[in-house]
Amino acid sequence: MARPKRNLHAAAEESTTPPDALTPTQSVARVIKAEGNSLYSCLLPNQQIVLVELAARFRNTIWIKRGGYVLVDLTPPEEKRGKVEGEIANVVREEKEWRKQSYWPKEFAKATFDDDDEDEESNVGKMPPSDSEGED
């Protein structure tokens, strides 16, 4: 039997609003790779790569894309079993709202592109130059 829609909506609604503060074991991380079986490789702000498990309430409800952001809850080293270092406690869906929070890492700042860096005109979407143009 399928899960009730209210459970799906509750999980989706929970991920839209960021928490007011993080616990010492929680951190925002960027998803690098889906490893399978609800396991994901994530990059922490200190450039450490960790293997985390998706919480059961999000499985088959919310999909996480590579390059997206998640809130991970890392387990203390003395409680760690195997290679899994923590759990995905929340999925960042409304990134704009999350970026306004004071705990958003500066390492994950939005990349801005300067137009001053490109001196040449882009050739994207243009036909290649023909050889007969200079032979008149």
C-alpha positions in Angstrom: 0.0 0.0 0.0 1.3 3.5 -0.9 2.3 6.0 1.8 -0.4 8.6 2.6 -0.1 11.9 0.8 0.0 13.8 4.0 3.4 12.2 4.9 4.7 13.2 1.5 3.6 16.8 1.9 4.9 17.0 5.4 8.4 15.8 4.3 8.3 18.3 1.4 7.1 21.2 3.6 9.7 20.4 6.2 12.5 20.9 3.7 11.4 24.3 2.5 11.9 26.2 5.8 15.5 26.4 7.2 16.0 25.9 10.9 16.7 29.0 13.1 20.0 27.5 14.4 22.2 24.4 13.9 23.4 22.0 16.5 27.2 21.5 16.9 27.0 18.3 14.9 25.0 19.7 12.0 26.5 21.3 8.9 25.4 22.4 5.4 27.1 20.3 2.7 27.1 20.0 -1.1 26.2 16.7 -2.6 29.0 15.4 -4.8 27.7 11.9 -5.8 24.9 9.5 -5.2 26.5 6.2 -4.1 23.3 4.1 -4.1 21.1 2.6 -1.4 20.3 6.1 0.0 24.0 6.9 0.5 25.5 10.2 -0.7 29.0 11.6 -0.8 29.0 15.2 0.4 31.5 18.0 0.6 31.6 19.8 3.9 32.7 23.5 4.1 36.1 22.5 5.4 36.6 20.5 2.1 36.2 17.1 3.8 34.3 14.5 1.9 31.9 12.4 4.0 29.5 9.5 3.3 26.0 10.2 4.7 22.7 8.3 4.6 19.4 9.9 3.6 16.9 9.9 6.4 14.1 7.4 6.1 11.3 10.1 6.0 12.8 11.5 2.7 13.3 8.2 0.9 11.1 7.9 -2.2 9.8 11.3 -1.5 12.5 13.8 -2.3 15.2 13.3 -4.8 18.6 15.0 -4.4 20.6 16.2 -7.4 24.3 16.3 -7.7 25.5 19.8 -6.7 22.5 20.4 -4.4 22.8 21.3 -0.7 21.7 19.2 2.3 21.9 19.6 6.0 23.9 16.7 7.5 24.0 15.6 11.0 27.3 13.9 11.7 27.6 11.2 14.3 30.4 11.5 16.9 33.5 9.4 16.1 32.9 7.1 19.1 29.4 6.2 17.9 30.3 5.7 14.2 29.8 2.3 12.7 31.3 1.5 9.4 31.9 4.1 6.6 28.7 6.1 7.1 29.6 9.2 9.0 26.1 10.8 9.4 22.6 11.3 8.2 21.0 13.9 5.9 18.7 15.7 8.3 17.2 18.1 5.8 17.3 18.8 2.1 17.8 22.4 0.9 15.0 23.1 -1.6 14.5 26.9 -1.2 18.2 27.8 -1.5 17.5 31.5 -1.5 15.9 31.3 2.0 18.7 29.1 3.3 21.4 31.5 2.0 20.0 34.3 4.2 20.7 32.4 7.4 23.8 33.3 9.4 25.1 29.7 9.5 25.3 29.4 5.7 29.0 28.7 4.9 31.0 31.4 3.1 32.7 28.5 1.2 29.4 27.9 -0.6 28.8 31.5 -1.8 27.2 31.9 -5.1 29.7 32.1 -8.0 29.5 35.4 -9.8 30.7 35.7 -13.4 32.5 38.9 -14.5 32.0 40.0 -18.1 35.3 41.9 -17.9 37.3 38.6 -18.0 36.2 37.8 -21.5 37.9 39.9 -24.1 36.8 37.9 -27.1 33.3 37.6 -28.5 31.7 34.2 -27.9 31.2 31.9 -30.9 28.4 29.9 -29.2 25.5 29.4 -31.7 27.4 30.9 -34.6 28.3 29.3 -37.9 32.0 28.5 -38.4 33.9 30.9 -40.7 34.0 29.8 -44.3 37.4 29.5 -46.1 36.1 31.3 -49.2 35.5 34.6 -47.3 39.1 35.8 -47.7 39.6 34.6 -51.3 37.6 37.3 -53.2 
